Amino acid sequence: MNYIVISPYYPQNFQKFTVELANKGITVLGIGQEPYDQLDQPLKDSLTEYFRVENLENLDEVKRAVAFLFYKHGPIDRIESHNEYWLELDAELREQFNVFGAKPKDLKKTKFKSEMKKLFKKAGVPVVPGQIVNTEAGADLAVKKLGLPLIAKPDNGVGAAATFKLETAEDVERFKQEWDHQTAYFFEKFVQSGEICTFDGLVDKDGQIVFATTFDYAHTPLDLMMYKMDNSYYVLKDMDPKLRTYGEAIVKIFGMKERFFHIEFFREGDDYVAIEYNNRPAGGFTIDVYNFAHSIDLYRGYAAIVAGEPFPAAHMEPLYCLATSRRASTNYAYPEADLLEKYRDNFKVKKDMPAAFAELQGDYLYMLTTPSREQMEQMIADFAKQAD
């Protein structure tokens, strides 16, 4: 089997995908921008060949790289980055070279917020009322129909960038002034719930869920962006059956195969409202957080299903796993050394956040496990508490 990894070097924690695929005897071929000498040794050892391109955003250049690897190694069986930034590139290449997996037409379902909403409704899952906005008149109509407060996001967009919170008529006018009038926006009711949770996991080549988990955000992504808060999220030991039912219905209706999924929900009392479906693993170091919570290795598990083997079963009860961040510039009440001593039986790892995430999420990320929700909440408070 020939498997092309797009951008095998970055993000660095995703290098483990390449290592584990190679451990399964799969021929892993890399295409990336970094010089070969920059690659870490385990990555070099796992790649049968590495083709350096000047610019991964140059589709023609990357197509020539794939064509070369096809000519040299034979038909390509998989092309994947697992990275949101390259999802469309992956899909274009799969279509061009007739490779298994999501094609551009499949990405329409997860690329446009308006299309996602249609599928959530079809799956029987509650959604936030919303409307597409293409003109200023359309914006006024949406405000009148839906009522303030609203959240305005690009219909085709990822993350919380270019997001507007519209609470007053002045906010609406500011949106109109800052809007380029080319980008279609999706206006939806602002949900007062501060609780966002997820249904995340992995499906095999037949679209069957082989792993599922859930985590809660301590703060919403929008609050993180607006108030520069310390990021904290935690995998839950147990999943609410209703959330599982909604999540499974959504995964079935979206119909993706041999992919990770990351679906976000608002928690509203004892119910859930679907926000968005991401056709990839949750960002940053979240796969490592899942691994600690469930005592598994998802890098190895993914490689197993690509190789046509069963997904390895977990043999231990899940734990809460907290991922909590700190900023180098903040004066905290408790020094890092004191906290790592206090939670020495719980502490798993400290990660330096890549520069791309540090401004939004913090400079350092700490992962800790515990069987106790009460202790986990104390950990969040201790790590975040600032000096008076």
C-alpha positions, 0 to 999 in steps of 0.5 A: 500500500502506498500512502502519501502524507501531505506536510508530514513535518508539521504539525509536529505531533502528527509525525506519529501518524507517519511513524505508525503507518510505516510500522504497519508495513505501509509505504509512506511517501511525504510531500512537504515544504521543509528541507529534508534535513529539517525532518526529525530522525524518526520521521526520516526513518519512516518515510520511504521517500520525501518530495520537497515542493517550494509551496504546498499551496501551488496545486500544480506543483503538488500534482507534479510531485504526486505524479512523480511518486505514482510513476516511481512507486505505483498507484497511490492508495491514500493521500492525507494530511489530517490538517484542516489547512490542507483538507481541500488540497488533499481532496483535489489530489484524491480526485485527480489521481482517483484515490480513496477518500473525501473528494471536493464534492464531499467537502461541501458538506463540512465547508459551508455552515449552511450545508452543515445545518441542512444535514444536522436537521436531516439527522434529527439533531437540534440546530441554531436558527440561521440564515445566509447573508450576501448583501447588506439588505440580506443582513438587515433581513436576517437581523429582523427575522432572527433578532439580536444578539447574533453571531456572524461567521463566514459561510465558508470558513473555519475557526473563530476568525472573522467572526462578529458578535452582533448585539446592537444596531451599531454592531450591525453597522460596524459589520457592514463597514468591515465586511468585504461584501464578497464573502457570504456570511451565515448569521445565527442566533447567539446561544447564551449557553457557555457550555460547548462539548464535542462528539469526536472520534474515528470511522473506518473505511466502511464509515463505522465508528471505531472510536468515540469520545467527548470533551468539554471546553472550559471557555468557548473558542469565541471567549478565548479569542475575545478575552485572551483567556487561558485555554482549558478543555477536558475529556469526560469519563462518561458520555451522555447517551443522548449526545452519543445518539446525536453524534452517531446520527450526524456521522451516519448522515455525513457519510465520511470514511476512514477519517477522524471527526470533531463535532461541536455542540452547545449543551442546553440543559439536558439537550444539545444543539449542533454547531459544526462538523469538522472533517479532521481530528480536534486541533492542537495536541487533542489526540494526545489528550484522548490517548491519556484519557482512554489509555490507547494510541490513536496514531497506532489505531488509525494505522491499524484501520488503514492496514485493514486490521481491527481497531485495537480495543482499550483495556482500561476504564477511561479517566478525565483528562485535562488539557490546561494552558498558561501564558509566559506573560501572566503572573500566576498565584502558584508556580509551575513547580508547586503544581507539578508537585501537588499533582505529581500522580496526575501529571502526564506531559507539558507541551510548548505550544506552536507559535501559531496557537500560542497567542490564542491558546497560551504558551504552555499546555499541561495534561493531567488525568484523574478519576475525579471530576472534583479534583479536575475542577480544582486543577483548572482553578489552580493552574488559572489562578493569577497572583493578586 
